[in-house]
């Protein structure tokens, strides 16, 4: 049987084919971070695009070739962060122009992402605050050493994995890794804040994405004494279960050292405050190797302490501390650990991860492991490096002063005592000799 196609129907069929091949914006999501905003366009297929900035008023324009705005996405672009409003309209009858009205001057960057298990094609636009993407906001730092005879607090950098567009692993009940690890991180932050001689710094404080190397950079800018990254594992076999703690592998350390040595701009102030800029390549390599080896050794000791505490809460996935080349573990001068709290892909452990009481126990276990490490390895100039004495029944101030070879006056000043009265169980700080 022959079908006769008239010119009209051929034209109609070809136009329909062209329309079917065009892309559609199916969703708009906006993620706000402290110094940047990410706009994600969910697409029906790959697109060609361009973007540019305009001023007076401030805005970023995105042109998407052969694309139209889907009905479901038209009202989805809620303002957040640096984006005050999102507008769109047809351009050249076949292209789409989107305009982001901004509250501040930004440097825009864009890239396309291929489909994964959770999302389809995406166009990501990062709006970095300031006219120069390399500019940095000032950060409050804790000095590494005591100044003018004063001691400092230990600074613990707490990194909740994933965030924003990157939701991490997902449990069968829809639990998202990025959500539960942030809840655990916040609980750990609260515990550290209450701990005498310690201060927390949250690397991610909300639902937004931070690049992995930026997480490490933030910890270094704050001069952290320890970096703790919190995650929840996943595996295709739902029976897999248990906690794990990771430190950097030797292969990961070697690759990072090669990367640093190849990029001179990363060599300044990189090894415990020592600049490598004026060193030859051999000396740079030796200093980095020594620093990284010491960092891994310290990380291993912290990890063993934390793993021992997690073992008391439930099953451990493997017998000991694991080593891998995770980017967040690659600081050459900060002990760094990555804690896989549980398998979110295991239904029982997913249920536990959602339970606030279990989250609190996990945070408490991590803190106890951290404290155990720093009790044995207090950095010089910190409060924990001071000698301490737990008051027992029958103790007197004069006997304690004689035991530690310090004056009673120094003991009173160091502990804000107005008289010689002592409370059983209280911890006395023992000042340095001759202070």
Legacy VTK file of the C-alpha trace (Angstrom):
# vtk DataFile Version 3.0
C-alpha trace
ASCII
DATASET POLYDATA
POINTS 435 float
0.000 0.000 0.000
1.358 3.402 -0.979
0.773 6.544 1.043
0.776 9.785 -0.826
2.254 12.651 1.199
1.219 16.094 0.075
3.494 19.135 0.410
1.381 20.461 3.294
1.655 17.292 5.362
5.378 16.953 4.615
5.938 20.489 5.887
3.821 19.753 8.992
5.770 16.545 9.696
9.164 18.231 9.307
8.190 21.122 11.559
7.011 18.643 14.198
10.303 16.782 13.949
12.287 20.000 14.469
10.120 20.888 17.438
10.677 17.446 18.948
14.426 17.886 18.650
14.468 21.199 20.562
15.273 21.223 24.270
13.048 22.303 27.115
13.803 23.783 30.516
11.890 21.451 32.819
12.895 22.865 36.183
14.835 25.634 37.918
16.592 25.182 41.245
18.534 27.814 43.177
21.029 26.982 45.942
22.380 29.743 48.159
25.802 29.601 49.878
27.479 32.318 51.978
29.546 33.759 49.113
27.967 32.301 45.973
24.689 31.126 44.476
24.159 28.156 42.154
21.340 28.115 39.604
20.533 24.721 38.068
18.380 24.342 34.959
16.935 20.855 34.462
16.820 20.163 30.712
15.168 17.610 28.464
18.416 17.287 26.506
21.822 18.885 25.916
21.867 22.539 24.832
24.239 25.096 23.410
24.325 28.240 25.498
26.135 31.485 26.172
26.039 33.877 29.102
27.208 37.392 29.868
26.866 40.025 32.587
25.230 43.453 32.459
25.230 46.317 34.943
22.832 49.118 35.929
20.934 47.090 36.994
23.109 44.067 37.760
22.065 40.923 35.914
23.350 37.812 34.151
21.867 36.829 30.799
21.738 33.198 29.634
20.906 32.442 26.005
19.900 28.845 25.268
19.854 27.828 21.613
16.784 26.029 20.238
15.215 25.816 23.696
11.885 26.723 25.212
10.611 27.161 28.754
8.489 24.288 29.969
5.178 25.027 31.647
6.228 23.366 34.913
9.463 25.386 35.100
8.018 28.805 34.375
7.004 29.415 37.987
9.717 27.336 39.651
12.582 29.836 39.647
12.207 31.279 43.108
14.693 33.958 44.128
17.404 33.035 46.634
20.861 34.189 47.627
22.294 36.626 45.102
19.357 36.092 42.696
16.489 38.532 43.236
14.357 37.415 40.300
14.476 35.080 37.289
12.875 36.216 34.027
12.635 34.465 30.673
11.346 35.043 27.175
11.530 33.747 23.611
14.354 35.040 21.411
14.543 34.739 17.614
11.375 32.602 17.752
13.380 29.475 18.602
15.842 30.382 21.365
15.275 31.122 25.034
16.739 34.060 26.944
16.838 33.893 30.744
17.756 36.889 32.878
18.930 36.630 36.485
18.386 39.901 38.359
21.083 40.191 41.017
21.555 41.906 44.354
25.352 42.209 43.986
28.045 42.155 41.352
29.086 38.598 40.484
31.417 36.597 38.302
29.349 33.951 36.482
30.559 30.502 35.454
28.590 27.785 33.688
28.935 24.133 32.728
26.752 21.263 31.501
26.202 18.022 33.405
25.251 14.713 31.823
22.384 12.627 33.271
22.967 10.515 36.359
20.811 8.208 38.468
18.954 11.145 40.029
18.854 13.925 37.411
18.741 14.340 33.661
20.684 16.874 31.608
21.522 20.039 33.567
23.004 23.462 32.968
24.718 24.793 36.087
25.391 28.519 36.521
27.564 29.508 39.483
27.361 33.143 40.568
30.472 33.995 42.586
30.213 37.155 44.638
32.518 39.956 43.448
33.868 41.058 40.088
36.862 38.705 40.404
36.178 35.006 40.918
39.493 34.677 42.666
38.675 37.234 45.332
38.214 35.912 48.850
36.056 37.013 51.698
37.968 37.559 54.922
37.759 34.731 57.418
38.164 34.769 61.153
41.123 32.654 62.112
42.490 31.244 65.321
46.269 31.691 65.607
48.219 28.430 65.661
50.350 29.505 68.612
49.643 31.414 71.784
50.562 35.084 71.666
51.750 37.297 74.498
51.727 34.317 76.875
48.097 33.513 76.120
46.756 30.109 75.213
44.313 29.358 72.419
41.450 26.969 71.769
41.718 23.896 69.580
39.896 24.526 66.328
37.919 21.596 64.871
36.749 21.965 61.250
33.502 19.993 60.767
32.574 19.181 57.165
29.106 17.858 56.335
29.504 16.061 53.009
27.649 16.895 49.779
24.955 19.625 49.815
22.791 21.592 47.400
22.637 20.008 43.967
24.757 17.103 45.232
22.452 15.168 47.551
24.844 12.239 47.978
23.511 8.732 48.537
19.797 8.095 49.054
18.077 5.474 51.188
15.067 3.386 50.225
12.820 5.679 52.321
14.094 8.716 50.442
16.574 9.807 53.135
19.221 12.024 51.574
22.811 11.784 52.731
23.342 15.547 52.582
20.520 16.089 55.108
21.435 13.523 57.761
25.161 14.290 57.728
24.411 18.002 58.197
22.234 17.140 61.197
25.025 15.022 62.697
27.572 17.751 61.948
25.431 20.347 63.725
25.167 18.093 66.764
28.935 17.644 66.775
29.350 21.407 66.439
27.179 21.979 69.530
29.163 19.425 71.541
32.527 20.892 70.535
31.306 24.398 71.362
30.505 23.280 74.921
33.882 21.599 75.352
36.422 23.709 77.302
39.442 24.504 75.168
37.778 23.668 71.832
36.022 25.691 69.144
34.147 24.376 66.078
34.101 25.738 62.539
31.356 24.476 60.234
32.567 24.123 56.649
28.989 23.765 55.307
26.293 25.446 57.385
23.288 24.965 55.082
21.952 23.180 52.023
24.450 24.333 49.408
27.349 22.767 47.559
31.015 23.497 48.282
33.719 22.141 45.939
35.919 19.556 47.616
39.171 21.494 47.451
37.435 24.601 48.742
36.423 22.637 51.844
40.080 21.866 52.521
41.041 25.463 51.752
38.496 26.787 54.238
39.907 24.577 56.981
43.406 25.849 56.227
42.277 29.485 56.158
40.814 28.999 59.623
44.053 27.313 60.756
42.157 24.240 61.935
43.870 21.658 64.165
41.691 18.841 62.802
39.422 18.315 59.789
36.465 15.917 60.198
34.322 15.101 57.141
31.015 13.331 57.861
29.300 11.048 55.330
26.904 8.105 55.036
27.975 5.178 52.881
25.951 3.311 50.243
26.295 0.020 48.362
24.240 -1.900 45.828
23.868 -4.782 48.305
21.405 -3.513 50.934
22.857 -5.940 53.494
26.112 -3.942 53.708
26.286 -2.170 57.057
28.588 -0.612 59.633
30.685 2.499 60.255
34.079 3.250 58.714
36.763 5.867 59.233
39.160 6.857 56.447
42.494 8.654 56.282
44.576 9.591 53.253
46.372 6.795 51.409
50.038 7.018 50.451
49.041 7.031 46.778
46.651 9.915 47.391
49.402 11.779 49.259
51.879 11.259 46.408
49.469 12.495 43.744
48.609 15.555 45.827
52.284 16.392 46.391
52.916 16.196 42.641
49.957 18.472 42.031
51.151 21.046 44.566
54.702 21.061 43.242
53.384 21.564 39.708
51.319 24.593 40.755
53.517 27.256 42.299
50.588 29.372 43.426
49.625 26.603 45.847
53.066 26.436 47.413
52.869 29.518 49.625
52.219 29.049 53.353
51.403 25.385 52.869
53.404 23.411 55.393
52.490 24.528 58.879
52.880 28.176 57.943
56.236 27.677 56.180
56.364 29.237 52.715
57.753 27.032 49.955
58.096 29.830 47.437
61.781 30.437 48.110
62.760 26.749 48.233
64.192 24.678 45.390
62.202 21.746 44.037
64.071 19.114 46.034
63.611 20.934 49.339
59.939 21.606 48.544
59.448 17.900 47.910
61.192 16.898 51.156
59.241 19.415 53.271
55.918 18.399 51.742
56.702 14.719 52.182
57.613 15.175 55.854
54.541 17.291 56.531
52.180 14.909 54.759
53.684 11.867 56.488
53.238 13.501 59.896
49.686 14.514 58.972
48.771 10.956 57.932
50.311 9.523 61.113
48.284 11.932 63.266
45.174 11.280 61.176
45.571 7.533 61.712
45.725 8.003 65.491
42.617 10.217 65.520
40.810 7.764 63.239
41.625 4.800 65.485
40.231 6.661 68.499
37.039 7.639 66.649
36.575 4.126 65.241
36.934 2.683 68.736
34.083 4.897 69.941
31.856 4.055 66.953
32.437 0.349 67.600
30.582 0.794 70.882
27.504 2.070 69.018
27.142 -0.786 66.547
28.785 -2.763 63.800
32.040 -1.650 62.170
32.158 -2.279 58.425
35.793 -3.393 58.420
38.222 -4.231 61.170
40.397 -1.135 61.116
40.917 2.335 59.716
40.691 2.488 55.917
42.891 4.543 53.571
41.803 6.202 50.322
42.615 9.165 48.103
39.593 11.311 48.994
40.223 14.953 48.058
38.997 16.291 51.418
41.749 14.333 53.186
44.590 15.916 51.206
45.606 18.824 53.409
49.379 18.476 53.863
49.447 19.979 57.350
46.084 19.277 59.008
45.200 15.827 60.388
42.073 14.834 58.449
39.568 12.008 58.790
36.432 11.011 56.864
33.733 9.267 58.894
31.226 7.034 57.091
28.641 6.952 59.873
26.566 4.070 58.449
25.173 2.593 55.229
22.197 4.701 54.209
21.415 1.962 51.657
20.765 -0.474 54.528
17.120 -0.094 55.698
17.967 -0.594 59.400
20.862 1.846 59.339
18.842 4.346 57.301
16.259 4.273 60.089
18.998 4.892 62.659
20.427 7.793 60.672
17.011 9.464 60.744
16.746 9.068 64.528
17.868 12.233 66.416
18.964 10.095 69.391
21.259 7.991 67.229
22.591 11.113 65.508
23.478 12.468 68.960
25.251 9.242 69.907
27.268 9.357 66.682
28.288 12.969 67.370
29.221 12.087 70.960
31.304 9.132 69.790
33.195 11.265 67.264
33.870 13.912 69.923
35.126 11.336 72.438
37.558 10.007 69.834
38.779 13.527 69.088
39.250 14.315 72.778
41.158 11.082 73.362
43.616 12.011 70.618
44.214 15.576 71.778
44.604 14.529 75.417
47.680 12.574 74.320
48.776 15.041 71.619
47.874 18.585 72.711
49.303 21.180 70.283
51.676 23.656 71.976
50.011 26.893 72.993
46.548 25.351 73.416
44.509 25.087 76.581
44.728 21.289 76.378
48.517 21.520 76.480
48.266 22.889 79.982
48.656 20.453 82.832
45.471 19.522 84.639
44.527 18.060 88.019
41.176 16.507 88.920
40.338 17.419 92.533
39.838 14.404 94.802
38.400 14.241 98.290
41.024 15.429 100.797
43.014 17.542 98.287
44.199 20.962 99.430
45.389 23.829 97.288
48.757 23.930 99.023
49.381 20.201 98.440
48.435 20.508 94.753
50.747 23.524 94.373
53.586 21.615 96.024
52.976 18.532 93.836
53.245 20.499 90.589
55.914 22.902 91.882
53.883 26.055 91.335
52.754 28.773 93.731
49.281 28.819 95.268
48.805 32.317 93.854
49.497 31.086 90.317
47.009 28.252 90.824
44.344 30.704 92.000
44.941 33.079 89.077
44.934 30.253 86.476
41.603 28.928 87.768
39.858 32.181 88.810
39.753 31.068 92.456
38.925 33.741 95.038
39.914 31.557 97.996
41.339 28.124 98.826
37.994 26.285 98.635
38.078 23.281 96.262
35.227 21.306 94.689
35.633 17.542 94.313
35.629 16.515 90.642
36.534 19.946 89.293
39.504 20.112 86.898
42.230 22.544 87.860
44.494 24.018 85.192
48.126 23.787 86.238
50.084 26.802 84.972
53.473 26.347 83.373
56.452 26.402 85.662
57.767 29.871 86.237
54.638 31.528 84.785
LINES 1 436
435 0 1 2 3 4 5 6 7 8 9 10 11 12 13 14 15 16 17 18 19 20 21 22 23 24 25 26 27 28 29 30 31 32 33 34 35 36 37 38 39 40 41 42 43 44 45 46 47 48 49 50 51 52 53 54 55 56 57 58 59 60 61 62 63 64 65 66 67 68 69 70 71 72 73 74 75 76 77 78 79 80 81 82 83 84 85 86 87 88 89 90 91 92 93 94 95 96 97 98 99 100 101 102 103 104 105 106 107 108 109 110 111 112 113 114 115 116 117 118 119 120 121 122 123 124 125 126 127 128 129 130 131 132 133 134 135 136 137 138 139 140 141 142 143 144 145 146 147 148 149 150 151 152 153 154 155 156 157 158 159 160 161 162 163 164 165 166 167 168 169 170 171 172 173 174 175 176 177 178 179 180 181 182 183 184 185 186 187 188 189 190 191 192 193 194 195 196 197 198 199 200 201 202 203 204 205 206 207 208 209 210 211 212 213 214 215 216 217 218 219 220 221 222 223 224 225 226 227 228 229 230 231 232 233 234 235 236 237 238 239 240 241 242 243 244 245 246 247 248 249 250 251 252 253 254 255 256 257 258 259 260 261 262 263 264 265 266 267 268 269 270 271 272 273 274 275 276 277 278 279 280 281 282 283 284 285 286 287 288 289 290 291 292 293 294 295 296 297 298 299 300 301 302 303 304 305 306 307 308 309 310 311 312 313 314 315 316 317 318 319 320 321 322 323 324 325 326 327 328 329 330 331 332 333 334 335 336 337 338 339 340 341 342 343 344 345 346 347 348 349 350 351 352 353 354 355 356 357 358 359 360 361 362 363 364 365 366 367 368 369 370 371 372 373 374 375 376 377 378 379 380 381 382 383 384 385 386 387 388 389 390 391 392 393 394 395 396 397 398 399 400 401 402 403 404 405 406 407 408 409 410 411 412 413 414 415 416 417 418 419 420 421 422 423 424 425 426 427 428 429 430 431 432 433 434
